[in-house]
Amino acid sequence: MTTALQSPPRRSSSRLQDASLLNGPMLLLRSIKGFRRSQSWAWLASIPLALLGLGVFTFSARAEVALSDLTGPQAATFLADNLWLFIATILVIFMNAGFAMVEAGMCRQKNAVNILAKNLFVFALAVTAYWVIGYSLMYGGSVIDGWLYFQGLFVDPDPSGALECAAAGDTGCLVPAVDFLFQSAFAGTAATIVSGLVAERVKFGEFVVFSIVLTAFIYPIAGSWQWNGGWLSELGFIDFAGSSIVHSVGGWAGLVGAMLLGPRIGKFVDGKAQAMPGHNMAIATLGALILWIGWYGFNPGSELAMDQYVAYVAVTTTLAAAGGAIAATVLSTITSGKPDLTMIINGILAGLVSITAGCGNMTFAGSWLAGAVGGLIVVVAVAALDSAGIDDPVGAFSVHGVCGVWGTVVIGLWGVDGMDPGSAGIGLLNGGGINQFLIQALGAAAYGIWTVVTCWIAWQIIGGFFGGIRVSEAEETQGLDIGEHGMEAYPDFASS
């Protein structure tokens, strides 16, 4: 998402917004009589309603440049760019269905409702948190140059800046509403990745609170370092659509949660990992295909304009997915004796993650190879996590965390300077020297360190405040569907 031809318009904050930020929470707490620890969920639930009430008064009428003021070509370009991003946004949002089906299918029947509820609800949380403050932290004005940005609460929907941009003859002039919607879908993806790592043993409420913190603060601040001209962008760091910013951040956040939770009951016996097969590989496979299709919004949409490069990014994305699937299938067949469907699924996803950062800076051959290496990595990483005693039910960290880092640093190995034929190599192995590789490694490390530290603090505070983040042993044994939600995914079928 770094190739936008026009930076996001600066949004001016109002005094009323500032007053709302400072005074709103205290006024809310004072209005609740008899507040005590046991009522914490009640006041947490009322915060979004209070913020919504405050937000109603933050917008005022503004003079706008009319669409009719644009010439025919200017209007056509403006509408095509915004329409394409809207379509791409729908594809990215639909990826939530893919994540839900992959995770639910690869986990046990008794936890299916819980997994589906998390994946569905997390997008609602992400959009709300990102609307209230996350988008401003990611794309607002500079507070600490290169490191921290902010432009007041709530998203300013005024399209005047985009219309003025189009009137000047520029491309990639996006109205704030469609830009926000696209970016919020990415925030939701980061939170959804966490769900897979903590599946089958995390409390629903505590996961909800963590998702809000992640999408409102941790992810947006990190994203601004690259996508809002922050310090990594100034160094020349490349992450076109988010191998590090979205996928590795989600992977690292989930890994911290998984380590604090500990493994599921029965996962390790005498130090050896035990297979805990998923209950429905059909929906897991369908989920993988949905994710593959959704990635055509994720990567090509990050061009932020409908131009000649959209199809190029779609092809690099496809080739990497194909390379990942083939390599993971071959290696898993060699190591286990038979093709493993879960590894085919994770190989496809590993290939897609491996090209997300470099889909605009790879040749077609380089894309396939990057995806193939990602497919090999994911098979090895899944086994390595089991050996380390870390329980990752669906291989989410191996796919998004490890391959997110790989997809970032591979640009420094054989990336090229753009998508035009004959673009010069910028990687260590194709004549570009070591500089880009070091920058990519620094960026990947920065996102890992930031996410691990902040998420460890967040998980610890949430656990301390609510009495732990893991369900009881009895509830885990019975299944989170009954314990957390009081229902079953398949009430007419007996559990095996």
Secondary structure, DSSP 8 states (H G I E B T S, - for coil): ----SS--------HHHHHHHHHHHHHHHHHSTT--GGGHHHHHHHHHHHHHHHHTTS--------GGGS-HHHHHHHHHHHHHHHHHHHHHHHHHHHHHHHHHHHS-GGGHHHHHHHHHHHHHHHHHHIIIIIHHHHHSEEEETTTEEE--SS-----HHHHHHHHTT-S----HHHHHHHHHHHHHHHHHHHHHHTTTTB-HHHHHHHHHHIIIIIHHHHHHHHHTS-HHHHHT---SS-IIIIIIHHHHHHHHHHHHH---TTSEETTEE-----S-HHHHHHHHHHHHHHHHHHSGGGG-S-STTHHHHHHHHHHHHHHHHHHHHHHHHHHHSS--HHHHHHHHHHHHHHHHTTTTS--HHHHHHHHHHHHHHHHHHHHHHHHTT---TT-HIIIIIIHHHHHHHTHHHH-BSSSSTT--B-STTTTS-SHHHHHHHHHHHHHHHHHHHHHHHHHHHHHHHHT-SB--HHHHHH-HIIIIIS--S-TTS---
